Amino acid sequence: MSARRPTPRPAGHLATLAAVAALLLTGCGDGGPSSPERTTASRGEAPPPAASSPFWVDPESDAARQVRTYETQGRAEDARLMRRIADRPMADWPSDGDPAPDVTRVVRGAAAKGRTALFVAYDIPHRDCGRYSAGGAHDAQAYRNWVDSFAGAIGDTPAIVILEPDAVAHLVDGCTPAEHEEERLGLLAGAVERFKKQPHTRVYIDAGNPAWIDAPAKLVEPLRRAGVERADGFALNVSNFQTDEAVRRFGTSVSRLLGGAHFTIDTSRNGNGPLHGDRAEEWCNPPGRALGTPPTDRTGDELVDAYLWIKTPGDSDGTCRGGPPAGTWWPDYALGLARRARA
């Protein structure tokens, strides 16, 4: 089962953030007592400091604004904990209307700091099989136009794009009807080709996680048809909670079957690993989870290009366990993730 994705913010919200950024450039939540469950770093080492990351940190993220709110309210300890999220780079999920304004805001911020922008392209038709994050482009041409606008807005700025969470895995698990298979794989391959026209953009096609796809071999043909050999590799664990070790093992197996393809791992919320005992919705706002390894390209593994925070820690997975709609900022849940994190 998938971990559902954020619903892109409405255009009005994006426009507000874009205006703020322009000014800067020119002049069932768990916020209770600390859990005894603690996160452990990948291979046992302490998480790397934020300075070791080449990726851009958004000064107007929900977490950054939450820090300021806590400070205004005199909640100094909560503000300190929330900085564990606010001070880390996280991927931006541009609007599924016109992506250009949000992409432009991010690339301007990243370029000004000499950093790499992180994005998720999430607008494939028939998205999420009609579940919590249903939606996407209304047809194939609308999707091509959306990708073209997105890629054009990136321009020459160094960027990483995680391409279409769930899209391949939902073909593998049979959730997406067979009649959409050819179109979807063609759209993914076309999106890889379009994004790779940008001179400094890296693209990783999402391939699910090891708790979802039970055999690496099932991913090989669809990833190839989706253009993985023209991309920079594939992405794993997006919005999920599988441990770094489990994901590396799975990713290494997939890589071997693809002739040595590289991959990235979403470590945004996997510090305590997955929730056990509720298989049906273990992916959806599970309690007791923690932030994972901070984003970095220093992975110590030649196949793992980066640990990234693709899912925004604190964005709801959906209306489960008392959560708000998918993609809605949920400060109590975010605070719980931060409180249980190692650093």
Secondary structure as UniProt FT lines:
FT   HELIX           11..26
FT   HELIX           42..44
FT   HELIX           50..52
FT   TURN            59..60
FT   HELIX           62..72
FT   TURN            73..74
FT   HELIX           76..86
FT   HELIX           100..113
FT   STRAND          116..121
FT   TURN            125..126
FT   HELIX           128..130
FT   TURN            132..133
FT   HELIX           140..154
FT   TURN            155..156
FT   STRAND          159..163
FT   TURN            165..168
FT   HELIX           169..172
FT   TURN            173..174
FT   HELIX           178..180
FT   HELIX           181..195
FT   TURN            196..197
FT   TURN            199..200
FT   STRAND          201..206
FT   TURN            210..212
FT   HELIX           217..225
FT   TURN            226..230
FT   STRAND          233..236
FT   TURN            238..239
FT   HELIX           244..257
FT   TURN            258..259
FT   STRAND          263..266
FT   TURN            271..272
FT   HELIX           279..281
FT   TURN            282..283
FT   TURN            287..288
FT   TURN            302..303
FT   STRAND          304..308
FT   TURN            313..314
FT   TURN            321..322
FT   TURN            326..327
FT   HELIX           331..340
//
